[in-house]
Amino acid sequence: MFFIGGVSSKQVKLDFIQKMICSHCGQYGSYEVFDEYIYLSLFFIPILKWNRKYYVKSTCCGSVYSISEELGRRMEKGEHITLTNQDLQLITKRCPNCGCEIDEEYKFCPNCAAPLK
């Protein structure tokens, strides 16, 4: 008998896009929502999923935010939801000029020296 199985991670872009003006870079862009999880597969069929996380990425500067699992599941079901700043928790901030990952307290990008808002 032969057994094929494994553990892997997967990232899925949900069918959710919301237009906004970014609070970090001040540019017009949109939020895209992603679902990320780890799964066990047997014979290439996903059997069990765990460690599910939902996060939002802004298209203007690439900043990444986490959102609650409850809110992510509602988006996944197709409910019409409008994200607010209270729903978003900043994970990483990126320079709008070069895309370099930066800390929240920086006033200038350490990579390209562009001023940050």
Phi and psi in degrees as GROMACS dihedral restraints (atoms count N, CA, C in turn):
[ dihedral_restraints ]
;  ai    aj    ak    al  type     phi  dphi    fc
    3     4     5     6     1  -132.0    20    10
    4     5     6     7     1   141.2    20    10
    6     7     8     9     1  -125.2    20    10
    7     8     9    10     1   126.7    20    10
    9    10    11    12     1  -120.1    20    10
   10    11    12    13     1   120.8    20    10
   12    13    14    15     1  -159.5    20    10
   13    14    15    16     1   171.1    20    10
   15    16    17    18     1   178.7    20    10
   16    17    18    19     1   169.7    20    10
   18    19    20    21     1  -116.8    20    10
   19    20    21    22     1   134.9    20    10
   21    22    23    24     1  -149.4    20    10
   22    23    24    25     1   170.0    20    10
   24    25    26    27     1  -115.8    20    10
   25    26    27    28     1   156.2    20    10
   27    28    29    30     1  -143.5    20    10
   28    29    30    31     1   146.3    20    10
   30    31    32    33     1  -124.2    20    10
   31    32    33    34     1   125.3    20    10
   33    34    35    36     1  -122.4    20    10
   34    35    36    37     1   129.4    20    10
   36    37    38    39     1   -84.1    20    10
   37    38    39    40     1   123.0    20    10
   39    40    41    42     1   -80.0    20    10
   40    41    42    43     1   159.4    20    10
   42    43    44    45     1   -82.9    20    10
   43    44    45    46     1    70.1    20    10
   45    46    47    48     1  -146.6    20    10
   46    47    48    49     1   122.9    20    10
   48    49    50    51     1  -138.8    20    10
   49    50    51    52     1   129.4    20    10
   51    52    53    54     1  -127.0    20    10
   52    53    54    55     1   124.7    20    10
   54    55    56    57     1   -72.3    20    10
   55    56    57    58     1   145.0    20    10
   57    58    59    60     1  -162.3    20    10
   58    59    60    61     1   169.4    20    10
   60    61    62    63     1  -107.5    20    10
   61    62    63    64     1   120.6    20    10
   63    64    65    66     1   -65.7    20    10
   64    65    66    67     1   133.8    20    10
   66    67    68    69     1   -77.4    20    10
   67    68    69    70     1   -13.2    20    10
   69    70    71    72     1   -96.9    20    10
   70    71    72    73     1   -42.8    20    10
   72    73    74    75     1  -108.7    20    10
   73    74    75    76     1   -13.7    20    10
   75    76    77    78     1    78.3    20    10
   76    77    78    79     1     6.5    20    10
   78    79    80    81     1   -94.0    20    10
   79    80    81    82     1   161.1    20    10
   81    82    83    84     1   -82.0    20    10
   82    83    84    85     1   133.1    20    10
   84    85    86    87     1  -161.1    20    10
   85    86    87    88     1  -156.0    20    10
   87    88    89    90     1  -147.0    20    10
   88    89    90    91     1   159.5    20    10
   90    91    92    93     1   -96.5    20    10
   91    92    93    94     1   135.1    20    10
   93    94    95    96     1  -118.3    20    10
   94    95    96    97     1   138.0    20    10
   96    97    98    99     1  -107.6    20    10
   97    98    99   100     1   136.4    20    10
   99   100   101   102     1  -124.9    20    10
  100   101   102   103     1   146.9    20    10
  102   103   104   105     1  -114.5    20    10
  103   104   105   106     1   127.4    20    10
  105   106   107   108     1  -126.5    20    10
  106   107   108   109     1   133.6    20    10
  108   109   110   111     1  -153.9    20    10
  109   110   111   112     1   167.1    20    10
  111   112   113   114     1  -109.2    20    10
  112   113   114   115     1   142.3    20    10
  114   115   116   117     1  -140.0    20    10
  115   116   117   118     1   154.5    20    10
  117   118   119   120     1  -104.4    20    10
  118   119   120   121     1   131.3    20    10
  120   121   122   123     1  -122.8    20    10
  121   122   123   124     1   143.4    20    10
  123   124   125   126     1  -122.8    20    10
  124   125   126   127     1   124.1    20    10
  126   127   128   129     1    52.1    20    10
  127   128   129   130     1    43.6    20    10
  129   130   131   132     1    67.6    20    10
  130   131   132   133     1    15.4    20    10
  132   133   134   135     1  -111.7    20    10
  133   134   135   136     1   121.8    20    10
  135   136   137   138     1   -63.5    20    10
  136   137   138   139     1   126.6    20    10
  138   139   140   141     1  -106.3    20    10
  139   140   141   142     1   -44.5    20    10
  141   142   143   144     1  -136.2    20    10
  142   143   144   145     1   133.4    20    10
  144   145   146   147     1  -118.0    20    10
  145   146   147   148     1   143.3    20    10
  147   148   149   150     1  -153.3    20    10
  148   149   150   151     1   172.7    20    10
  150   151   152   153     1    57.4    20    10
  151   152   153   154     1    44.8    20    10
  153   154   155   156     1   -76.7    20    10
  154   155   156   157     1   132.1    20    10
  156   157   158   159     1  -135.1    20    10
  157   158   159   160     1   141.5    20    10
  159   160   161   162     1  -114.2    20    10
  160   161   162   163     1   136.3    20    10
  162   163   164   165     1  -144.0    20    10
  163   164   165   166     1   161.1    20    10
  165   166   167   168     1  -119.6    20    10
  166   167   168   169     1   137.8    20    10
  168   169   170   171     1  -121.9    20    10
  169   170   171   172     1   132.5    20    10
  171   172   173   174     1   -86.8    20    10
  172   173   174   175     1   139.7    20    10
  174   175   176   177     1   -80.9    20    10
  175   176   177   178     1   -18.3    20    10
  177   178   179   180     1   -77.6    20    10
  178   179   180   181     1   -51.4    20    10
  180   181   182   183     1  -120.7    20    10
  181   182   183   184     1    -4.2    20    10
  183   184   185   186     1    81.2    20    10
  184   185   186   187     1    12.8    20    10
  186   187   188   189     1   -63.3    20    10
  187   188   189   190     1   142.8    20    10
  189   190   191   192     1  -117.4    20    10
  190   191   192   193     1   133.0    20    10
  192   193   194   195     1  -124.9    20    10
  193   194   195   196     1   150.0    20    10
  195   196   197   198     1   -98.7    20    10
  196   197   198   199     1   151.6    20    10
  198   199   200   201     1  -129.2    20    10
  199   200   201   202     1   164.1    20    10
  201   202   203   204     1   -67.7    20    10
  202   203   204   205     1   153.3    20    10
  204   205   206   207     1   -65.2    20    10
  205   206   207   208     1   -36.5    20    10
  207   208   209   210     1   -63.0    20    10
  208   209   210   211     1   -43.5    20    10
  210   211   212   213     1   -66.5    20    10
  211   212   213   214     1   -40.8    20    10
  213   214   215   216     1   -63.1    20    10
  214   215   216   217     1   -41.0    20    10
  216   217   218   219     1   -65.9    20    10
  217   218   219   220     1   -37.1    20    10
  219   220   221   222     1   -64.7    20    10
  220   221   222   223     1   -39.2    20    10
  222   223   224   225     1   -66.3    20    10
  223   224   225   226     1   -39.1    20    10
  225   226   227   228     1   -63.8    20    10
  226   227   228   229     1   -33.0    20    10
  228   229   230   231     1   -76.7    20    10
  229   230   231   232     1   -11.9    20    10
  231   232   233   234     1    99.9    20    10
  232   233   234   235     1    10.1    20    10
  234   235   236   237     1   -66.6    20    10
  235   236   237   238     1   146.2    20    10
  237   238   239   240     1   -82.9    20    10
  238   239   240   241     1   111.1    20    10
  240   241   242   243     1  -126.9    20    10
  241   242   243   244     1   140.3    20    10
  243   244   245   246     1  -109.5    20    10
  244   245   246   247     1   119.2    20    10
  246   247   248   249     1   -75.5    20    10
  247   248   249   250     1   139.7    20    10
  249   250   251   252     1  -117.9    20    10
  250   251   252   253     1   168.7    20    10
  252   253   254   255     1   -62.2    20    10
  253   254   255   256     1   -26.4    20    10
  255   256   257   258     1   -70.9    20    10
  256   257   258   259     1   -25.2    20    10
  258   259   260   261     1   -78.1    20    10
  259   260   261   262     1   -22.6    20    10
  261   262   263   264     1   -99.7    20    10
  262   263   264   265     1   136.1    20    10
  264   265   266   267     1  -123.0    20    10
  265   266   267   268     1   115.6    20    10
  267   268   269   270     1   -62.8    20    10
  268   269   270   271     1   130.1    20    10
  270   271   272   273     1  -104.7    20    10
  271   272   273   274     1   -56.7    20    10
  273   274   275   276     1  -134.0    20    10
  274   275   276   277     1   143.5    20    10
  276   277   278   279     1  -113.1    20    10
  277   278   279   280     1   141.1    20    10
  279   280   281   282     1  -121.9    20    10
  280   281   282   283     1   151.6    20    10
  282   283   284   285     1   -70.2    20    10
  283   284   285   286     1   129.0    20    10
  285   286   287   288     1   -69.1    20    10
  286   287   288   289     1   -17.9    20    10
  288   289   290   291     1   -85.3    20    10
  289   290   291   292     1   -49.8    20    10
  291   292   293   294     1  -116.5    20    10
  292   293   294   295     1   -11.6    20    10
  294   295   296   297     1    84.3    20    10
  295   296   297   298     1     6.1    20    10
  297   298   299   300     1   -68.4    20    10
  298   299   300   301     1   138.8    20    10
  300   301   302   303     1   -71.3    20    10
  301   302   303   304     1   130.4    20    10
  303   304   305   306     1  -133.1    20    10
  304   305   306   307     1   161.7    20    10
  306   307   308   309     1   -80.6    20    10
  307   308   309   310     1   156.4    20    10
  309   310   311   312     1   -61.2    20    10
  310   311   312   313     1   -36.1    20    10
  312   313   314   315     1   -84.5    20    10
  313   314   315   316     1    -4.2    20    10
  315   316   317   318     1   -67.2    20    10
  316   317   318   319     1   140.0    20    10
  318   319   320   321     1   -98.5    20    10
  319   320   321   322     1   -22.2    20    10
  321   322   323   324     1  -133.7    20    10
  322   323   324   325     1   147.6    20    10
  324   325   326   327     1   -69.1    20    10
  325   326   327   328     1   130.3    20    10
  327   328   329   330     1   -71.1    20    10
  328   329   330   331     1   -15.8    20    10
  330   331   332   333     1   -90.6    20    10
  331   332   333   334     1   -48.0    20    10
  333   334   335   336     1  -119.3    20    10
  334   335   336   337     1    -2.5    20    10
  336   337   338   339     1    67.1    20    10
  337   338   339   340     1    18.7    20    10
  339   340   341   342     1   -72.3    20    10
  340   341   342   343     1   140.3    20    10
  342   343   344   345     1   -69.1    20    10
  343   344   345   346     1   140.5    20    10
  345   346   347   348     1  -110.2    20    10
  346   347   348   349     1   146.3    20    10
